[in-house]
Amino acid sequence: MCRSIKTLRPPMTPEVTEDDIRAAALQYVRKVSGFRAPAAHNREVFDEAVDAVTAATRDLLGGLQVRGGRSAVGDGAP
């Protein structure tokens, strides 16, 4: 479990920003890869993984329904 990743859905986090989503994705990829900062020869695949996890997280949060009928990500998220 990545203990430094916070819950990104309401009511735990009322406003979720793209920076919040990307930070969580970065923490996840760091944990899974075992690298805080990858070597130059791993940078591209590391960055692609962060992008993929960011997109998957955005999709997940956008599709979740929380009590009150609103999605977890507001209309301002890309």
N, C-alpha and C positions, 0 to 999 in steps of 0.2 A: 504494500500500500504506500502510495506517495503521500506522506502526511502533510507536506507543505502545499498540496493542491487543495484549494478551498472549494466548497460546494458553490456551483455557479447558477443555481436556479432559485427563484423566489420560493419562500420568503427568506431563505438564507442570505441571498444577495439580491436586493431589490433591483438594481441596475447592473446589467452585465455588459461590459464593453468589449470591443474587439481585442483590446490589450489584455483584458482578463482571460479571454479564451486562448489567446496566443501564449500567454505566460503559463497557463495550465498545460498546454500542449508541449511547450518547451520543457517543463519539469518532468512530464511523462517520458518524453524521448530521452532526456538525460538519465532518468532512472533505468529505463529499459536498456539503453546502450551502455551504461556504465561510464559515460564520458560527460564531464561538465562542459568541456569545449573540445570538439573533435579535432584531430590532426587535419592538416590541409587536404590530404588524400581522402578523408572521410567527410569533409565539409558538405559537399553537394548532396550526398545521400542523407546526411543528418538534417540538412535544411529541408529537403523534400519530405522527410518524415514529419518534421514539425508542421509543414504546410498541410500535409494529409490529415494529421491529427487535429489541427485547427479546423479544417473544413468539416471533418466528421463530428467534432464537438459542436460547431455552429449548427449543423444539420440536426443533431440530437436535441439541442436546446430549443431550436426553432420548432420542433415537432412535439415536444413535451407539452402536455396540458396540466396546469397546476390548478388547485382550487381557486375558483373565481373565474375560470374559463379563459385565462390569458396564456399566451405562450411564454416560455422561460426567457426568450430573447425578444427584446422590444423591436419595434418597427425600424429603429435607427441602425440596426446591425446590417451589414452588407450581406 
